[in-house]
Structures are given as structure tokens and as C-alpha cells.
Amino acid sequence: MIIDNKFLSTLICDAPESWQVGLQEPASITMEGILIFNKHLLFVIIMIVTFVGWLLFHTIYHFAESKNRFNSKFVHSKELEIVWTSVPAIILLLLSTPSFLLLYAMDKIAEPELSLKYVCYMMVLDGLPKNKQGYFRLLETNKRVILPTNTHLRLLITAVDVLHSWTIPSFGVKVDACPGRLNQANLFIKRFGVFFGQCSEIC
């Protein structure tokens, strides 16, 4: 497949960048759901860390040995035990509900308009073309696939040598590729772009 450099410059190239900290821009409904859940989870974690940090500082500052010469007679409280048992349970419930909904939505099988079984091989540094834009080491394959947007797709994934974990971060798709087994993944691409997959397993 020959791609013009001018055409590449107009597309969004969803490849890892140097010193990248955040996730890639979502290109599918699945990835949008993952990003929303990620923000929800980060908010809850920040609130927990802030509260625990304040509680530790308050305890260390106000209950130092120099400020409390006498031992406390506080040894047991049923109310306190109920609180520190029920609050984490409620927090876990708040986290598990959107997580299970997202997992259910990701596993839901829609009627595909197109099925794809694709075999490709990753190109090493010696096989990359010289002075070409759009080629990335350890991400580029020997051939590219053009897929339609706003279409329900079914991906059939397998391997011919060892176990792999095939993924495209912008799509929020990760499927095990096992020799002799055909795994299935659903995909609904929402925007145009050049997307790169990878293996997320030490294969």
C-alpha cells in the first residue's frame, strides 16, 4: 500500500509519542467508555488519598507523645467499626457498578456488517523504508488494512507461532491470539485515522 505524504499529514496518526503519559485519543465507543471510567476512578482515588493523607497528618500532629502525656482509655467502638467497614464497601460498590456495565457493553455481540481475518507480521528496523513518513519501528506491519467507519465490525484473531495479546490502544481492544484458536472481538470505529496495533505480551 503506497500512501502519499500529503495524505498522511491530513490524518490523525494514533501512535505513541515520546514521554506520553495519558491514553491515546479514543476512536471507538469502547475506548470512550474506558476513558470515562478512568476519569471516574481517578476522581475516587484522589478523594481517598486526600482524605487518608489528611487523617494521617491530623493523627500524627494531634496525638504526638509530647502532647499526650496520659494514655487514652479509648479501646473499642462499635460505631467506628461499622463506619470503617461500610464506607469502603460503598466505595467499592460505586466503582464496581460502572465497571460491570462497561464490561457487559464490551462483550455484547452486535450483528456485524463486515468480518475481518487478518494475518500480518511486524516489520523490524531493517525492513522499514528509508525517508518515509508514517512508518514506526515495532509498530509497522508488512501490510495495512483499510476499515470503514460507523460500521459494526467483527475481528477474528489467531496466531501461528506463540501466544500474543493483540491490541489497538485507540480502539480499546485487546484480545488474546492463541495458536489453533479463533477469538472474536467487536469494533465500531467512529473517526478516521491511522491506527497502530501492538502485542501487549512478552511473546
Contact map, one row per residue, 1 for C-alpha under 8 A:
11100000000000000000000000000000000000000000000000000000000000000000000000000000000000000000000000000000000000000000000000000000000000000000001100000000000000000000000000000000000000000000000000000000000
11110000000000000000000000000000000000000000000000000000000000000000000000000000000000000000000000000000000000000000000000000000000000000000000000000000000000000000000000000000000000000000000000000000000
11111011000000000000000000000000000000000000000000000000000000000000000000000000000000000000000000000000000000000000000000000000000000000000000000000000000000000000000000000000000000000000000000000000000
01111111000000000000000000000000000000000000000000000000000000000000000000000000000000000000000000000000000000000000000000000000000000000000000000000000000000000000000000000000000000000000000000000000000
00111111100000000000000000000000000000000000000000000000000000000000000000000000000000000000000000000000000000000000000000000000000010000000000000000000000000000000000000000000000000000000000000000000000
00011111110000000000000000000000000000000000000000000000000000000000000000000000000000000000000000000000000000000000000000000000000000000000000000000000000000000000000000000000000000000000000000000000000
00111111111000000000000000000000000000000000000000000000000000000000000000000000000000000000000000000000000000000000000000000000000000000000000000000000000000000000000000000000000000000000000000000000000
00111111111010000000000000000000000000000000000000000000000000000000000000000000000000000000000000000000000000000000000000000000000011000000000000000000000000000000000000000000000000000000000000000000000
00001111111100000000000000000000000000000000000000000000000000000000000000000000000000000000000000000000000000000000000000000000000000000000000000000000000000000000000000000000000000000000000000000000000
00000111111100000000000000000000000000000000000000000000000000000000000000000000000000000000000000000000000000000000000000000000000000000000000000000000000000000000000000000000000000000000000000000000000
00000011111110000000000000000000000000000000000000000000000000000000000000000000000000000000000000000000000000000000000000000000000000000000000000000000000000000000000000000000000000000000000111000000000
00000000111111000000000000000000000000000000000000000000000000000000000000000000000000000000000000000000000000000000000000000000000000000000000000000000000000000000000000000000000000000000000111000000000
00000001001111100000000000000000000000000000000000000000000000000000000000000000000000000000000000000000000000000000000000000000000001000000000000000000000000000000000000000000000000000000000011100000000
00000000000111110000000110000000000000000000000000000000000000000000000000000000000000000000000000000000000000000000000000000000000000000000000000000000000000000000000001000000000000000000000011110000000
00000000000011111000000100000000000000000000000000000000000000000000000000000000000000000000000000000000000000000000000000000000000000000000000000000000000000000000000000000000000000000000000000110000000
00000000000001111101000100000000000000000000000000000000000000000000000000000000000000000000000000000000000000000000000000000000000000000000000000000000000000000000000000000000000000000000000000000000000
00000000000000111111000000000000000000000000000000000000000000000000000000000000000000000000000000000000000000000000000000000000000000000000000000000000000000000000000000000000000000000000000000000000000
00000000000000011111000000000000000000000000000000000000000000000000000000000000000000000000000000000000000000000000000000000000000000000000000000000000000000000000000000000000000000000000000000000000000
00000000000000001111100000000000000000000000000000000000000000000000000000000000000000000000000000000000000000000000000000000000000000000000000000000000000000000000000000000000000000000000000000000000000
00000000000000011111111000000000000000000000000000000000000000000000000000000000000000000000000000000000000000000000000000000000000000000000000000000000000000000000000000000000000000000000000000000000000
00000000000000000011111000000000000000000000000000000000000000000000000000000000000000000000000000000000000000000000000000000000000000000000000000000000000000000000000000000000000000000000000000000000000
00000000000000000001111100000000000000000000000000000000000000000000000000000000000000000000000000000000000000000000000000000000000000000000000000000000000000000000000000000000000000000000000000000000000
00000000000000000001111110000000000000000000000000000000000000000000000000000000000000000000000000000000000000000000000000000000000000000000000000000000000000000000000010000000000000000000000000000000000
00000000000001110000011111000000000000000000000000000000000000000000000000000000000000000000000000000000000000000000000000000000000000000000000000000000000000000000000011000000000000000000000000000000000
00000000000001000000001111100000000000000000000000000000000000000000000000000000000000000000000000000000000000000000000000000000000000000000000000000000000000000000000001000000000000000000000000000000000
00000000000000000000000111111011001000000000000000000000000000000000000000000000000000000000000000000000000000000000000000000000000000000000000000000000000000000000000001110000000000000000000000000000000
00000000000000000000000011111011000000000000000000000000000000000000000000000000000000000000000000000000000000000000000000000000000000000000000000000000000000000000000001100000000000000000111000000000000
00000000000000000000000001111111000000000000000000000000000000000000000000000000000000000000000000000000000000000000000000000000000000000000000000000000000000000000000001110000000000000011111000000000000
00000000000000000000000001111111100000000000000000000000000000000000000000000000000000000000000000000000000000000000000000000000000000000000000000000000000000000000000000100000000000000001110000000000000
00000000000000000000000000011111110000000000000000000000000000000000000000000000000000000000000000000000110000000000000000000000000000000000000000000000000000000000000000111000000000000010000000000000000
00000000000000000000000001111111111000000000000000000000000000000000000000000000000000000000000000000000000000000000000000000000000000000000000000000000000000000000000001111000000000000000000000000000000
00000000000000000000000001111111111100000000000000000000000000000000000000000000000000000000000000000000000000000000000000000000000000000000000000000000000000000000000000000000000000000000000000000000000
00000000000000000000000000001111111110000000000000000000000000000000000000000000000000000000000000000100000000000000000000000000000000000000000000000000000000000000000000000000000000000000000000000000000
00000000000000000000000000000111111111000000000000000000000000000000000000000000000000000000000000000100000000000000000000000000000000000000000000000000000000000000000000010000000000000000000000000000000
00000000000000000000000001000011111111100000000000000000000000000000000000000000000000000000000000000000000000000000000000000000000000000000000000000000000000000000000000000000000000000000000000000000000
00000000000000000000000000000001111111110000000000000000000000000000000000000000000000000000000000000000000000000000000000000000000000000000000000000000000000000000000000000000000000000000000000000000000
00000000000000000000000000000000111111111000000000000000000000000000000000000000000000000000000001100000000000000000000000000000000000000000000000000000000000000000000000000000000000000000000000000000000
00000000000000000000000000000000011111111100000000000000000000000000000000000000000000000000000000000000000000000000000000000000000000000000000000000000000000000000000000000000000000000000000000000000000
00000000000000000000000000000000001111111110000000000000000000000000000000000000000000000000000000000000000000000000000000000000000000000000000000000000000000000000000000000000000000000000000000000000000
00000000000000000000000000000000000111111111000000000000000000000000000000000000000000000000000000000000000000000000000000000000000000000000000000000000000000000000000000000000000000000000000000000000000
00000000000000000000000000000000000011111111100000000000000000000000000000000000000000000000001000000000000000000000000000000000000000000000000000000000000000000000000000000000000000000000000000000000000
00000000000000000000000000000000000001111111110000000000000000000000000000000000000000000000000000000000000000000000000000000000000000000000000000000000000000000000000000000000000000000000000000000000000
00000000000000000000000000000000000000111111111000000000000000000000000000000000000000000000000000000000000000000000000000000000000000000000000000000000000000000000000000000000000000000000000000000000000
00000000000000000000000000000000000000011111111100000000000000000000000000000000000000000000000000000000000000000000000000000000000000000000000000000000000000000000000000000000000000000000000000000000000
00000000000000000000000000000000000000001111111110000000000000000000000000000000000000000000000000000000000000000000000000000000000000000000000000000000000000000000000000000000000000000000000000000000000
00000000000000000000000000000000000000000111111111000000000000000000000000000000000000000000000000000000000000000000000000000000000000000000000000000000000000000000000000000000000000000000000000000000000
00000000000000000000000000000000000000000011111111100000000000000000000000000000000000000000000000000000000000000000000000000000000000000000000000000000000000000000000000000000000000000000000000000000000
00000000000000000000000000000000000000000001111111110000000000000000000000000000000000000000000000000000000000000000000000000000000000000000000000000000000000000000000000000000000000000000000000000000000
00000000000000000000000000000000000000000000111111111000000000000000000000000000000000000000000000000000000000000000000000000000000000000000000000000000000000000000000000000000000000000000000000000000000
00000000000000000000000000000000000000000000011111111100000000000000000000000000000000000000000000000000000000000000000000000000000000000000000000000000000000000000000000000000000000000000000000000000000
00000000000000000000000000000000000000000000001111111110000000000000000000000000000000000000000000000000000000000000000000000000000000000000000000000000000000000000000000000000000000000000000000000000000
00000000000000000000000000000000000000000000000111111111000000000000000000000000000000000000000000000000000000000000000000000000000000000000000000000000000000000000000000000000000000000000000000000000000
00000000000000000000000000000000000000000000000011111111100000000000000000000000000000000000000000000000000000000000000000000000000000000000000000000000000000000000000000000000000000000000000000000000000
00000000000000000000000000000000000000000000000001111111110000000000000000000000000000000000000000000000000000000000000000000000000000000000000000000000000000000000000000000000000000000000000000000000000
00000000000000000000000000000000000000000000000000111111111000000000000000000000000000000000000000000000000000000000000000000000000000000000000000000000000000000000000000000000000000000000000000000000000
00000000000000000000000000000000000000000000000000011111111100000000000000000000000000000000000000000000000000000000000000000000000000000000000000000000000000000000000000000000000000000000000000000000000
00000000000000000000000000000000000000000000000000001111111110000000000000000000000000000000000000000000000000000000000000000000000000000000000000000000000000000000000000000000000000000000000000000000000
00000000000000000000000000000000000000000000000000000111111111100000000000000000000000000000000000000000000000000000000000000000000000000000000000000000000000000000000000000000000000000000000000000000000
00000000000000000000000000000000000000000000000000000011111111110000000000000000000000000000000000000000000000000000000000000000000000000000000000000000000000000000000000000000000000000000000000000000000
00000000000000000000000000000000000000000000000000000001111111110000000000000000000000000000000000000000000000000000000000000000000000000000000000000000000000000000000000000000000000000000000000000000000
00000000000000000000000000000000000000000000000000000000111111110000000000000000000000000000000000000000000000000000000000000000000000000000000000000000000000000000000000000000000000000000000000000000000
00000000000000000000000000000000000000000000000000000000011111110010000000000000000000000000000000000000000000000000000000000000000000000000000000000000000000000000000000000000000000000000000000000000000
00000000000000000000000000000000000000000000000000000000011111111011000000000000000000000000000000000000000000000000000000000000000000000000000000000000000000000000000000000000000000000000000000000000000
00000000000000000000000000000000000000000000000000000000001111111111000000000000000000000000000000000000000000000000000000000000000000000000000000000000000000000000000000000000000000000000000000000000000
00000000000000000000000000000000000000000000000000000000000000111111100000000000000000000000000000000000000000000000000000000000000000000000000000000000000000000000000000000000000000000000000000000000000
00000000000000000000000000000000000000000000000000000000000000011111100000000000000000000000000000000000000000000000000000000000000000000000000000000000000000000000000000000000000000000000000000000000000
00000000000000000000000000000000000000000000000000000000000001111111100000000000000000000000000000000000000000000000000000000000000000000000000000000000000000000000000000000000000000000000000000000000000
00000000000000000000000000000000000000000000000000000000000000111111111000000000000000000000000000000000000000000000000000000000000000000000000000000000000000000000000000000000000000000000000000000000000
00000000000000000000000000000000000000000000000000000000000000001111111000000000000000000000000000000000000000000000000000000000000000000000000000000000000000000000000000000000000000000000000000000000000
00000000000000000000000000000000000000000000000000000000000000000001111100000000000000000000000000000000000000000000000000000000000000000000000000000000000000000000000000000000000000000000000000000000000
00000000000000000000000000000000000000000000000000000000000000000001111110000000000000000000000000000000000000000000000000000000000000000000000000000000000000000000000000000000000000000000000000000000000
00000000000000000000000000000000000000000000000000000000000000000000011111000000000000000000000000000000000000000000000000000000000000000000000000000000000000000000000000000000000000000000000000000000000
00000000000000000000000000000000000000000000000000000000000000000000001111100000000000000000000000000000000000000000000000000000000000000000000000000000000000000000000000000000000000000000000000000000000
00000000000000000000000000000000000000000000000000000000000000000000000111110000000000000000000000000000000000000000000000000000000000000000000000000000000000000000000000000000000000000000000000000000000
00000000000000000000000000000000000000000000000000000000000000000000000011111000000000000000000000000000000000000000000000000000000000000000000000000000000000000000000000000000000000000000000000000000000
00000000000000000000000000000000000000000000000000000000000000000000000001111100000000000000000000000000000000000000000000000000000000000000000000000000000000000000000000000000000000000000000000000000000
00000000000000000000000000000000000000000000000000000000000000000000000000111111100000000000000000000000000000000000000000000000000000000000000000000000000000000000000000000000000000000000000000000000000
00000000000000000000000000000000000000000000000000000000000000000000000000011111110000000000000000000000000000000000000000000000000000000000000000000000000000000000000000000000000000000000000000000000000
00000000000000000000000000000000000000000000000000000000000000000000000000001111111000000000000000000000000000000000000000000000000000000000000000000000000000000000000000000000000000000000000000000000000
00000000000000000000000000000000000000000000000000000000000000000000000000001111111100000000000000000000000000000000000000000000000000000000000000000000000000000000000000000000000000000000000000000000000
00000000000000000000000000000000000000000000000000000000000000000000000000001111111110000000000000000000000000000000000000000000000000000000000000000000000000000000000000000000000000000000000000000000000
00000000000000000000000000000000000000000000000000000000000000000000000000000111111111000000000000000000000000000000000000000000000000000000000000000000000000000000000000000000000000000000000000000000000
00000000000000000000000000000000000000000000000000000000000000000000000000000011111111100000000000000000000000000000000000000000000000000000000000000000000000000000000000000000000000000000000000000000000
00000000000000000000000000000000000000000000000000000000000000000000000000000001111111110000000000000000000000000000000000000000000000000000000000000000000000000000000000000000000000000000000000000000000
00000000000000000000000000000000000000000000000000000000000000000000000000000000111111111000000000000000000000000000000000000000000000000000000000000000000000000000000000000000000000000000000000000000000
00000000000000000000000000000000000000000000000000000000000000000000000000000000011111111100000000000000000000000000000000000000000000000000000000000000000000000000000000000000000000000000000000000000000
00000000000000000000000000000000000000000000000000000000000000000000000000000000001111111110000000000000000000000000000000000000000000000000000000000000000000000000000000000000000000000000000000000000000
00000000000000000000000000000000000000000000000000000000000000000000000000000000000111111111000000000000000000000000000000000000000000000000000000000000000000000000000000000000000000000000000000000000000
00000000000000000000000000000000000000000000000000000000000000000000000000000000000011111111100000000000000000000000000000000000000000000000000000000000000000000000000000000000000000000000000000000000000
00000000000000000000000000000000000000000000000000000000000000000000000000000000000001111111110000000000000000000000000000000000000000000000000000000000000000000000000000000000000000000000000000000000000
00000000000000000000000000000000000000000000000000000000000000000000000000000000000000111111111000000000000000000000000000000000000000000000000000000000000000000000000000000000000000000000000000000000000
00000000000000000000000000000000000000000000000000000000000000000000000000000000000000011111111100000000000000000000000000000000000000000000000000000000000000000000000000000000000000000000000000000000000
00000000000000000000000000000000000000000000000000000000000000000000000000000000000000001111111110000000000000000000000000000000000000000000000000000000000000000000000000000000000000000000000000000000000
00000000000000000000000000000000000000000000000000000000000000000000000000000000000000000111111111000000000000000000000000000000000000000000000000000000000000000000000000000000000000000000000000000000000
00000000000000000000000000000000000000001000000000000000000000000000000000000000000000000011111111100000000000000000000000000000000000000000000000000000000000000000000000000000000000000000000000000000000
00000000000000000000000000000000000000000000000000000000000000000000000000000000000000000001111111110000000000000000000000000000000000000000000000000000000000000000000000000000000000000000000000000000000
00000000000000000000000000000000000000000000000000000000000000000000000000000000000000000000111111111000000000000000000000000000000000000000000000000000000000000000000000000000000000000000000000000000000
00000000000000000000000000000000000010000000000000000000000000000000000000000000000000000000011111111100000000000000000000000000000000000000000000000000000000000000000000000000000000000000000000000000000
00000000000000000000000000000000000010000000000000000000000000000000000000000000000000000000001111111110000000000000000000000000000000000000000000000000000000000000000000000000000000000000000000000000000
00000000000000000000000000000000000000000000000000000000000000000000000000000000000000000000000111111111000000000000000000000000000000000000000000000000000000000000000000000000000000000000000000000000000
00000000000000000000000000000000000000000000000000000000000000000000000000000000000000000000000011111111100000000000000000000000000000000000000000000000000000000000000000000000000000000000000000000000000
00000000000000000000000000000000110000000000000000000000000000000000000000000000000000000000000001111111110000000000000000000000000000000000000000000000000000000000000000000000000000000000000000000000000
00000000000000000000000000000000000000000000000000000000000000000000000000000000000000000000000000111111111000000000000000000000000000000000000000000000000000000000000000000000000000000000000000000000000
00000000000000000000000000000000000000000000000000000000000000000000000000000000000000000000000000011111111100000000000000000000000000000000000000000000000000000000000000000000000000000000000000000000000
00000000000000000000000000000100000000000000000000000000000000000000000000000000000000000000000000001111111100000000000000000000000000000000000000000000000000000000000000000000000000000000000000000000000
00000000000000000000000000000100000000000000000000000000000000000000000000000000000000000000000000000111111100000000000000000000000000000000000000000000000000000000000000000000000000000100000000000000000
00000000000000000000000000000000000000000000000000000000000000000000000000000000000000000000000000000011111110000000000000000000000000000000000000000000000000000000000000000000000000000100000000000000000
00000000000000000000000000000000000000000000000000000000000000000000000000000000000000000000000000000001111111000000000000000000000000000000000000000000000000000000000000000000000000000000000000000000000
00000000000000000000000000000000000000000000000000000000000000000000000000000000000000000000000000000000001111100000000000000000000000000000000000000000000000000000000000000000000000000100000000000000000
00000000000000000000000000000000000000000000000000000000000000000000000000000000000000000000000000000000000111110000000000000000000000000000000000000001000000000000000000000000000000000100000000000000000
00000000000000000000000000000000000000000000000000000000000000000000000000000000000000000000000000000000000011111000000000000000000000000000000000000001000000000000000000000000000000000000000000000000000
00000000000000000000000000000000000000000000000000000000000000000000000000000000000000000000000000000000000001111110000000000000000000000000000000000011110000000000000000000000000000000100000000000000000
00000000000000000000000000000000000000000000000000000000000000000000000000000000000000000000000000000000000000111110000000000000000000000000000000000011110000000000000000000000000000000000000000000000000
00000000000000000000000000000000000000000000000000000000000000000000000000000000000000000000000000000000000000011111000000000000000000000000000000000011110000000000000000000000000000000000000000000000000
00000000000000000000000000000000000000000000000000000000000000000000000000000000000000000000000000000000000000011111100000000000000000000000000000000000111100000000000000000000000000000000000000000000000
00000000000000000000000000000000000000000000000000000000000000000000000000000000000000000000000000000000000000000111110000000000000000000000000000000000111100000000000000000000000000000000000000000000000
00000000000000000000000000000000000000000000000000000000000000000000000000000000000000000000000000000000000000000011111000000000000000000000000000000000001110000000000000000000000000000000000000000000000
00000000000000000000000000000000000000000000000000000000000000000000000000000000000000000000000000000000000000000001111100000000000000000000000000000000000110000000000000000000000000000000000000000000000
00000000000000000000000000000000000000000000000000000000000000000000000000000000000000000000000000000000000000000000111110000000000000000000000000000000000000000000000000000000000000000000000000000000000
00000000000000000000000000000000000000000000000000000000000000000000000000000000000000000000000000000000000000000000011111000000000000000000111000000000000000000000000000000000000000000000000000000000000
00000000000000000000000000000000000000000000000000000000000000000000000000000000000000000000000000000000000000000000001111100000000000000000110000000000000000000000000000000000000000000000000000000000000
00000000000000000000000000000000000000000000000000000000000000000000000000000000000000000000000000000000000000000000000111110000000000000111110000000000000000000000000000000000000000000000000000000000000
00000000000000000000000000000000000000000000000000000000000000000000000000000000000000000000000000000000000000000000000011111111000000001111110000000000000000000000000000000000000000000000000000000000000
00000000000000000000000000000000000000000000000000000000000000000000000000000000000000000000000000000000000000000000000001111111000000001100000000000000000000000000000000000000000000000000000000000000000
00000000000000000000000000000000000000000000000000000000000000000000000000000000000000000000000000000000000000000000000000111111000000001100000000000000000000000000000000000000000000000000000000000000000
00000000000000000000000000000000000000000000000000000000000000000000000000000000000000000000000000000000000000000000000000111111000000000000000000000000000000000000000000000000000000000000000000000000000
00000000000000000000000000000000000000000000000000000000000000000000000000000000000000000000000000000000000000000000000000111111100000000000000000000000000000000000000000000000000000000000000000000000000
00000000000000000000000000000000000000000000000000000000000000000000000000000000000000000000000000000000000000000000000000111111110000101000000000000000000000000000000000000000000000000000000000000000000
00000000000000000000000000000000000000000000000000000000000000000000000000000000000000000000000000000000000000000000000000000011111100100000000000000000000000000000000000000000000000000000000000000000000
00000000000000000000000000000000000000000000000000000000000000000000000000000000000000000000000000000000000000000000000000000001111100000000000000000000000000000000000000000000000000000000000000000000000
00000000000000000000000000000000000000000000000000000000000000000000000000000000000000000000000000000000000000000000000000000000111110000000000000000000000000000000000000000000000000000000000000000000000
00000000000000000000000000000000000000000000000000000000000000000000000000000000000000000000000000000000000000000000000000000000111111100000000000000000000000000000000000000000000000000000000000000000000
00001001000000000000000000000000000000000000000000000000000000000000000000000000000000000000000000000000000000000000000000000000001111100000000000000000000000000000000000000000000000000000000000000000000
00000001000010000000000000000000000000000000000000000000000000000000000000000000000000000000000000000000000000000000000000000000000111110000000000000000000000000000000000000000000000000000000000000000000
00000000000000000000000000000000000000000000000000000000000000000000000000000000000000000000000000000000000000000000000000000001100111111011000000000000000000000000000000000000000000000000000000000000000
00000000000000000000000000000000000000000000000000000000000000000000000000000000000000000000000000000000000000000000000000000000000001111111000000000000000000000000000000000000000000000000000000000000000
00000000000000000000000000000000000000000000000000000000000000000000000000000000000000000000000000000000000000000000000000111001000000111111000000000000000000000000000000000000000000000000000000000000000
00000000000000000000000000000000000000000000000000000000000000000000000000000000000000000000000000000000000000000000000001111000000000011111000000000000000000000000000000000000000000000000000000000100000
00000000000000000000000000000000000000000000000000000000000000000000000000000000000000000000000000000000000000000000000001100000000000111111100000000000000000000000000000000000000000000000000000011100000
00000000000000000000000000000000000000000000000000000000000000000000000000000000000000000000000000000000000000000000000001100000000000111111110000000000000000000000000000000000000000000000000000010000000
00000000000000000000000000000000000000000000000000000000000000000000000000000000000000000000000000000000000000000000000111100000000000000011111100000000000000000000000000000000000000000000000000000000000
00000000000000000000000000000000000000000000000000000000000000000000000000000000000000000000000000000000000000000000000111100000000000000001111100000000000000000000000000000000000000000000000000000000000
10000000000000000000000000000000000000000000000000000000000000000000000000000000000000000000000000000000000000000000000100000000000000000000111110000000000000000000000000000000000000000000000000000000000
10000000000000000000000000000000000000000000000000000000000000000000000000000000000000000000000000000000000000000000000000000000000000000000111111000000000000000000000000000000000000000000000000000000000
00000000000000000000000000000000000000000000000000000000000000000000000000000000000000000000000000000000000000000000000000000000000000000000001111100000000000000000000000000000000000000000000000000000000
00000000000000000000000000000000000000000000000000000000000000000000000000000000000000000000000000000000000000000000000000000000000000000000000111110000000000000000000000000000000000000000000000000000000
00000000000000000000000000000000000000000000000000000000000000000000000000000000000000000000000000000000000000000000000000000000000000000000000011111000000000000000000000000000000000000000000000000000000
00000000000000000000000000000000000000000000000000000000000000000000000000000000000000000000000000000000000000000000000000000000000000000000000001111110000000000000000000000000000000000000100000000000000
00000000000000000000000000000000000000000000000000000000000000000000000000000000000000000000000000000000000000000000000000000000000000000000000000111110000000000000000000000000000000000001111100000000000
00000000000000000000000000000000000000000000000000000000000000000000000000000000000000000000000000000000000000000000000000000000000000000000000000011111000000000000000000000000000000000001111000000000000
00000000000000000000000000000000000000000000000000000000000000000000000000000000000000000000000000000000000000011100000000000000000000000000000000011111100000000000000000000000000000000001100000000000000
00000000000000000000000000000000000000000000000000000000000000000000000000000000000000000000000000000000000001111100000000000000000000000000000000000111110000000000000000000000000000000111100000000000000
00000000000000000000000000000000000000000000000000000000000000000000000000000000000000000000000000000000000000011111000000000000000000000000000000000011111000000000000000000000000000000111000000000000000
00000000000000000000000000000000000000000000000000000000000000000000000000000000000000000000000000000000000000011111000000000000000000000000000000000001111100000000000000000000000000011110000000000000000
00000000000000000000000000000000000000000000000000000000000000000000000000000000000000000000000000000000000000000011100000000000000000000000000000000000111110000000000000000000000000011110000000000000000
00000000000000000000000000000000000000000000000000000000000000000000000000000000000000000000000000000000000000000011110000000000000000000000000000000000011111000000000000000000000001111000000000000000000
00000000000000000000000000000000000000000000000000000000000000000000000000000000000000000000000000000000000000000000110000000000000000000000000000000000001111100000000000000011100001111000000000000000000
00000000000000000000000000000000000000000000000000000000000000000000000000000000000000000000000000000000000000000000000000000000000000000000000000000000000111110000000000000001111111100000000000000000000
00000000000000000000000000000000000000000000000000000000000000000000000000000000000000000000000000000000000000000000000000000000000000000000000000000000000011111111000000000000111110000000000000000000000
00000000000000000000000000000000000000000000000000000000000000000000000000000000000000000000000000000000000000000000000000000000000000000000000000000000000001111100000000000000011100000000000000000000000
00000000000000000000000000000000000000000000000000000000000000000000000000000000000000000000000000000000000000000000000000000000000000000000000000000000000000111110000000000000001000000000000000000000000
00000000000000000000000000000000000000000000000000000000000000000000000000000000000000000000000000000000000000000000000000000000000000000000000000000000000000111111000000000000011000000000000000000000001
00000000000000000000000000000000000000000000000000000000000000000000000000000000000000000000000000000000000000000000000000000000000000000000000000000000000000101111100000000001111000000000000000000000101
00000000000000000000000000000000000000000000000000000000000000000000000000000000000000000000000000000000000000000000000000000000000000000000000000000000000000100111110000000001110000000000000000000011111
00000000000000000000000000000000000000000000000000000000000000000000000000000000000000000000000000000000000000000000000000000000000000000000000000000000000000000011111000000111100000000000000000000011100
00000000000000000000000000000000000000000000000000000000000000000000000000000000000000000000000000000000000000000000000000000000000000000000000000000000000000000001111100000111100000000000000000001111000
00000000000000000000000000000000000000000000000000000000000000000000000000000000000000000000000000000000000000000000000000000000000000000000000000000000000000000000111110011110000000000000000000001111000
00000000000000000000000000000000000000000000000000000000000000000000000000000000000000000000000000000000000000000000000000000000000000000000000000000000000000000000011111111100000000000000000000111100000
00000000000000000000001100000000000000000000000000000000000000000000000000000000000000000000000000000000000000000000000000000000000000000000000000000000000000000000001111111000000000000000000000011000000
00000000000001000000000111110010000000000000000000000000000000000000000000000000000000000000000000000000000000000000000000000000000000000000000000000000000000000000000111110000000000000000000000100000000
00000000000000000000000001111110000000000000000000000000000000000000000000000000000000000000000000000000000000000000000000000000000000000000000000000000000000000000000111111000000000000010100000000000000
00000000000000000000000001010110010000000000000000000000000000000000000000000000000000000000000000000000000000000000000000000000000000000000000000000000000000000000001111111100000000000000000000000000000
00000000000000000000000000000110000000000000000000000000000000000000000000000000000000000000000000000000000000000000000000000000000000000000000000000000000000000000001110111110000000001010000000000000000
00000000000000000000000000000000000000000000000000000000000000000000000000000000000000000000000000000000000000000000000000000000000000000000000000000000000000000000111100011111000000000000000000000000000
00000000000000000000000000000000000000000000000000000000000000000000000000000000000000000000000000000000000000000000000000000000000000000000000000000000000010000000111000001111100000111000000000000000000
00000000000000000000000000000000000000000000000000000000000000000000000000000000000000000000000000000000000000000000000000000000000000000000000000000000000011000011110000000111110000100000000000000000000
00000000000000000000000000000000000000000000000000000000000000000000000000000000000000000000000000000000000000000000000000000000000000000000000000000000000011100011110000000011111011100000000000000000000
00000000000000000000000000000000000000000000000000000000000000000000000000000000000000000000000000000000000000000000000000000000000000000000000000000000000001110111000000000001111111100000000000000000000
00000000000000000000000000000000000000000000000000000000000000000000000000000000000000000000000000000000000000000000000000000000000000000000000000000000000001111110000000000000111110000000000000000000000
00000000000000000000000000000000000000000000000000000000000000000000000000000000000000000000000000000000000000000000000000000000000000000000000000000000000001110000000000000000011111000000000000000000000
00000000000000000000000000000000000000000000000000000000000000000000000000000000000000000000000000000000000000000000000000000000000000000000000000000000000001100000000000000000111111100000000000000000000
00000000000000000000000000000000000000000000000000000000000000000000000000000000000000000000000000000000000000000000000000000000000000000000000000000000000111000000000000000000110111110000000000000000000
00000000000000000000000000000000000000000000000000000000000000000000000000000000000000000000000000000000000000000000000000000000000000000000000000000000000111000000000000000011110011111000000000000000000
00000000000000000000000000000000000000000000000000000000000000000000000000000000000000000000000000000000000000000000000000000000000000000000000000000000011110000000000000000010000001111100000000000000000
00000000000000000000000000000000000000000000000000000000000000000000000000000000000000000000000000000000000000000000000000000000000000000000000000000000011110000000000000001010000000111110000000000000000
00000000000000000000000000000000000000000000000000000000000000000000000000000000000000000000000000000000011011010000000000000000000000000000000000000001111000000000000000000000000000011111000000000000000
00000000000000000000000000010100000000000000000000000000000000000000000000000000000000000000000000000000000000000000000000000000000000000000000000000001111000000000000000101000000000001111100000000000000
00000000000000000000000000011000000000000000000000000000000000000000000000000000000000000000000000000000000000000000000000000000000000000000000000001111100000000000000000000000000000000111110000000000000
00000000000000000000000000111000000000000000000000000000000000000000000000000000000000000000000000000000000000000000000000000000000000000000000000011111000000000000000000100000000000000011111100000000000
00000000000000000000000000111000000000000000000000000000000000000000000000000000000000000000000000000000000000000000000000000000000000000000000000001100000000000000000000000000000000000001111100000000000
00000000000000000000000000110000000000000000000000000000000000000000000000000000000000000000000000000000000000000000000000000000000000000000000000001100000000000000000000000000000000000000111110000000000
00000000001100000000000000000000000000000000000000000000000000000000000000000000000000000000000000000000000000000000000000000000000000000000000000001000000000000000000000000000000000000000111111000000000
00000000001111000000000000000000000000000000000000000000000000000000000000000000000000000000000000000000000000000000000000000000000000000000000000000000000000000000000000000000000000000000001111100000000
00000000001111000000000000000000000000000000000000000000000000000000000000000000000000000000000000000000000000000000000000000000000000000000000000000000000000000000000000000000000000000000000111110000000
00000000000011100000000000000000000000000000000000000000000000000000000000000000000000000000000000000000000000000000000000000000000000000000000000000000000000000000000101000000000000000000000011111000000
00000000000001100000000000000000000000000000000000000000000000000000000000000000000000000000000000000000000000000000000000000000000000000011000000000000000000000000000110000000000000000000000001111100000
00000000000000000000000000000000000000000000000000000000000000000000000000000000000000000000000000000000000000000000000000000000000000000010000000000000000000000000011110000000000000000000000000111110000
00000000000000000000000000000000000000000000000000000000000000000000000000000000000000000000000000000000000000000000000000000000000000000110000000000000000000000000011100000000000000000000000000011111000
00000000000000000000000000000000000000000000000000000000000000000000000000000000000000000000000000000000000000000000000000000000000000000000000000000000000000000001111000000000000000000000000000001111111
00000000000000000000000000000000000000000000000000000000000000000000000000000000000000000000000000000000000000000000000000000000000000000000000000000000000000000001111000000000000000000000000000000111110
00000000000000000000000000000000000000000000000000000000000000000000000000000000000000000000000000000000000000000000000000000000000000000000000000000000000000000011100000000000000000000000000000000011111
00000000000000000000000000000000000000000000000000000000000000000000000000000000000000000000000000000000000000000000000000000000000000000000000000000000000000000001000000000000000000000000000000000011111
00000000000000000000000000000000000000000000000000000000000000000000000000000000000000000000000000000000000000000000000000000000000000000000000000000000000000000111000000000000000000000000000000000010111
